[in-house]
Amino acid sequence: MLALVTVSAIFLRWLPQHGLPILLLFAVSAGAAAAIYFTQRRRYRARSRGIRKENVDADITAVLWTAFAGVVLGGLGVGIVLAG
């Protein structure tokens, strides 16, 4: 989450060089960071229950959404840099 917030700030720093399309990158990274932050308590609570019951399941949806956000950020970043 902190890495995504840091990347969001770096994207804003690129705004003068690459123009308004950078705001799309900022929105994706800030949205992913916010999603991680706002679902953190639920995920931690579920994992602590799993530890108590000695049966912890992986949160595959969280992993897939984070991977999807990374792929989207990478694709958009490459596209914006190549277009500009």
DRENGUDREN-230591 format. One record per residue: x, y negated, z of N, C-alpha, C, O in turn. Coordinates in steps of 0.05 Angstrom, whole numbers, padded with zeros to 5 digits, always signed. Layout:
residues N
XYZXYZXYZXYZ...
end
This chain:
residues 84
+00016+00023+00000+00000+00000+00000+00017-00025+00000+00012-00044-00015+00038-00025+00017+00055-00049+00018+00070-00053-00008+00076-00075-00017+00078-00031-00021+00091-00033-00047+00073-00045-00068+00082-00061-00084+00048-00038-00068+00029-00049-00087+00024-00079-00082+00021-00094-00101+00024-00087-00057+00021-00115-00050+00046-00131-00060+00043-00153-00070+00069-00119-00056+00094-00132-00065+00094-00134-00095+00102-00155-00106+00086-00113-00109+00085-00114-00138+00065-00135-00148+00069-00148-00168+00043-00138-00133+00023-00158-00140+00036-00186-00140+00031-00203-00157+00052-00191-00119+00065-00217-00117+00085-00221-00140+00089-00243-00151+00099-00199-00147+00118-00201-00170+00103-00207-00196+00113-00222-00212+00080-00194-00199+00064-00200-00223+00057-00229-00225+00058-00241-00246+00049-00241-00203+00042-00269-00203+00066-00286-00210+00064-00308-00222+00090-00277-00203+00114-00292-00210+00119-00291-00240+00131-00309-00251+00110-00270-00253+00113-00267-00282+00093-00283-00298+00095-00285-00323+00074-00295-00285+00052-00309-00298+00061-00331-00318+00051-00332-00340+00081-00348-00311+00090-00368-00330+00103-00356-00355+00101-00368-00377+00117-00333-00353+00130-00322-00376+00112-00307-00394+00115-00307-00418+00092-00292-00383+00075-00274-00399+00046-00283-00402+00031-00271-00417+00038-00304-00388+00012-00315-00391-00010-00300-00375-00004-00285-00357-00035-00306-00382-00058-00296-00367-00062-00266-00367-00074-00256-00348-00052-00250-00386-00055-00221-00384-00043-00209-00359-00050-00187-00351-00024-00223-00347-00012-00213-00322-00032-00212-00300-00029-00196-00282-00053-00228-00301-00074-00227-00281-00088-00200-00280-00098-00192-00259-00089-00187-00303-00101-00160-00304-00083-00140-00288-00094-00124-00273-00057-00142-00291-00039-00126-00275-00042-00132-00245-00042-00114-00228-00044-00158-00239-00047-00166-00211-00073-00154-00200-00074-00144-00177-00095-00155-00215-00120-00145-00206-00119-00115-00201-00130-00105-00181-00107-00100-00219-00105-00071-00216-00088-00064-00191-00096-00047-00175-00065-00077-00187-00048-00070-00165-00060-00080-00138-00059-00065-00118-00072-00103-00138-00085-00113-00113-00110-00096-00107-00115-00090-00084-00125-00088-00127-00148-00070-00123-00140-00043-00112-00153-00032-00094-00118-00032-00122-00109-00006-00112-00099-00009-00083-00105+00009-00067-00085-00030-00077-00076-00035-00050-00100-00038-00031-00100-00027-00009-00120-00053-00040-00144-00057-00023-00159-00031-00019-00168-00025+00003-00161-00014-00040-00174+00012-00037-00160+00029-00017-00172+00043-00001-00133+00030-00018-00118+00045+00001-00122+00035+00029-00126+00051+00048-00121+00009+00032-00124-00003+00059-00152+00003+00071-00154+00010+00094-00173-00001+00055-00200+00002+00066-00208+00032+00070-00227+00037+00084-00195+00050+00057-00201+00079+00062-00181+00092+00080-00183+00116+00086-00162+00077+00090-00141+00089+00107-00151+00101+00133-00143+00123+00140-00169+00087+00146-00179+00097+00172-00194+00123+00168-00191+00142+00184-00211+00124+00148-00226+00149+00142-00208+00172+00137-00212+00194+00147-00187+00167+00121-00168+00189+00114-00152+00198+00138-00148+00222+00142-00143+00179+00155-00128+00186+00179-00146+00202+00198-00137+00221+00211-00171+00193+00201-00189+00207+00219-00194+00236+00210-00194+00255+00226-00198+00240+00184-00202+00266+00173-00177+00284+00177-00180+00307+00184-00154+00273+00173-00129+00289+00177-00125+00296+00206-00116+00318+00212-00131+00277+00224-00128+00284+00253-00147+00305+00261-00140+00322+00278-00172+00305+00251-00190+00327+00256-00179+00353+00245-00182+00374+00258-00168+00352+00221-00156+00376+00209-00133+00387+00226-00130+00412+00229-00117+00369+00237-00095+00379+00254-00106+00391+00279-00096+00412+00288-00126+00379+00291-00139+00390+00315-00150+00418+00309-00148+00436+00326-00162+00422+00286-00174+00448+00279-00153+00467+00267-00160+00490+00260-00129+00457+00263-00107+00472+00251-00114+00481+00222-00108+00503+00214-00128+00463+00208-00135+00468+00180-00136+00441+00165-00157+00428+00164-00114+00433+00154-00112+00407+00140-00114+00412+00110-00098+00427+00099-00133+00398+00097-00135+00400+00068-00123+00375+00056-00123+00353+00067-00112+00379+00032-00100+00356+00018-00123+00339+00007-00144+00349-00001-00118+00313+00007-00137+00294-00004-00131+00289-00034-00118+00270-00041-00140+00308-00050-00133+00308-00079-00144+00283-00093-00131+00272-00111-00168+00274-00085-00179+00251-00099-00163+00226-00094-00159+00210-00112-00152+00223-00070-00136+00199-00064-00110+00200-00081-00101+00180-00091-00098+00224-00083-00074+00227-00099-00079+00221-00128-00064+00208-00141-00101+00232-00139-00108+00227-00167-00114+00198-00173-00105+00187-00193-00129+00184-00155-00135+00156-00159-00109+00139-00158-00106+00120-00174-00091+00146-00140-00066+00131-00138-00049+00136-00163-00036+00117-00174-00048+00161-00172-00033+00167-00197-00046+00152-00221-00031+00142-00238-00072+00152-00222-00086+00138-00244-00079+00108-00244-00074+00096-00265-00079+00096-00220-00072+00068-00218-00043+00063-00227-00038+00043-00240-00025+00081-00220+00002+00078-00229+00005+00080-00259+00021+00065-00271-00009+00099-00271-00008+00102-00300-00020+00078-00314-00008+00068-00334-00042+00067-00304-00054+00044-00315-00036+00020-00313-00032+00004-00332-00023+00016-00289-00004-00006-00286+00019-00004-00305+00028-00023-00317+00030+00020-00308+00052+00024-00326+00045+00018-00355+00059+00005-00369+00022+00029-00363+00013+00024-00391+00007-00005-00397+00015-00016-00417-00007-00018-00378-00013-00046-00382+00013-00063-00382+00016-00082-00397+00031-00056-00364+00056-00071-00362+00072-00069-00388+00082-00089-00398+00075-00045-00397+00090-00042-00423+00076-00056-00445+00089-00070-00462+00049-00054-00447+00034-00068-00468+00037-00098-00467+00041-00111-00487+00036-00109-00443+00038-00138-00440+00066-00148-00447+00069-00168-00461+00086-00134-00438+00114-00142-00444+00120-00140-00474+00132-00158-00485+00110-00118-00486+00115-00115-00515+00099-00135-00532+00109-00144-00553+00075-00142-00523+00058-00161-00538+00069-00190-00535+00065-00206-00553+00082-00196-00513+00091-00223-00508+00118-00227-00517+00129-00249-00515
end
